[in-house]
Structures are given as structure tokens and as C-alpha cells.
């Protein structure tokens, strides 16, 4: 087996996996950022928005979490490929548009999926902030921006980090599904390597190892982030 791995690296597949890992991180990070924006916005609407808008957010989270992730990716891809292709032709930038289209679909898909879970994560985090702190801040004359910066954001971040960690790990693994629309990330690199080298077990073991390394490193970063965000927080809450 060791000889097989050495042969795979000598054939240049190590660089293919490295590029795939970079693409996996790119899709995951930007998709998660979009999901966090959706989550915070949706949570704020559910807690403080009008009833009809809150209902739309609830419909979005229910529908998105009920549909398989792969189906969401297919719907986004095949629902937008023709308009995007027409736009590329009109702009005379077919190559550029077509090259980045799968990545854009991946980011939007991961964002939509992770956002549906992040809404509840941030809603719970916002509800966990003691109401008395907000009332006290108003009583001493803090402006809404000061309350947001000094009370809401720090505590919301601390309360939300464990849930965001779970959402991130799921989003990271969901990037493997984007390979089905042509994006070369870790899983697609493994598929191409398995077909070319006729060593599927070795290729998929490498893919699994890369996902494990990224996931373990992410877990460690979230632990550090929780400790940093929680400095002095336990004494407050």
C-alpha cells in the first residue's frame, strides 16, 4: 500500500489533491460566511420582525432542511446554468463565467444549506442573552450601536460558536457533493485519480485523510475561538 501512495504522489496527484483541498476550503469558508449572514438576518427577523416575514423565514428553514442537500445543489445548478451561460455569451466572457460557475453554485448552495441551520443557532444565541442586561444598558443611556457592540455581539458570538462548529463541519462535508456538478475539490480529485490510476481505495483514503485533517484543525480553531470569545463571559452570564 505504501508503494501505491508513493506512485500516486510521483504521478502528480498530490498537487491535484492539494488544489482540491484549497477549493474545498474556499467553498466552505465563503459558503459558511454566506450562511452566517443568512443566519443572523433570519434570526433577527424571527425574533423582532413582522409576523409575515418571520413566517417566510420559517418556511425557508423548514423547506431547506427537509430537502436533501444534493437536490438543492442540482436545483441551483440546472436552474441557473442557462441564464448564466447566456450572460457569459452577452458579456463575451464565456470561459471566465463557465470556469467559476460551479464554484459560485457551490458557495450559494453551502450558504443556503448552512444558513437554514444557522438561523436557529443564532436565534437560540440571541434568546440566551439575559433581557435584564439590555434593559440595564438602556437605563444607563447606551445607544443601540453601543448595546450591539458591547452586549449583543460578544454574547451572541459566544453562545453561537458551538452550534456554528457543528454547522461548519456539516458544510465542509457537503462540499463533496459539489463534485457532481464538475467542481474539482477533494472528492472530485479522488474520483479522477481513481479512474486514471485504477487505485480507488488509495485515492479515497487520501480524500478521507484530507477531510479529517481539515475537520480536526477546524475543531481546534473553534475551541480556541470559544475560549477567546468567552473571556470574562461566564462571570457576566
NORMO-V585310 format. One record per helix or strand. SS is the DSSP state (@ for helix, = for strand). FROM is the first residue (numbers start at 1). TO is the last residue. If there is no record, write none. Layout:
SS,FROM,TO
SS,FROM,TO
//
This chain:
@,2,10
@,13,48
@,51,66
@,69,91
@,94,127
@,131,139
@,144,181
@,186,197
@,200,229
@,233,236
//
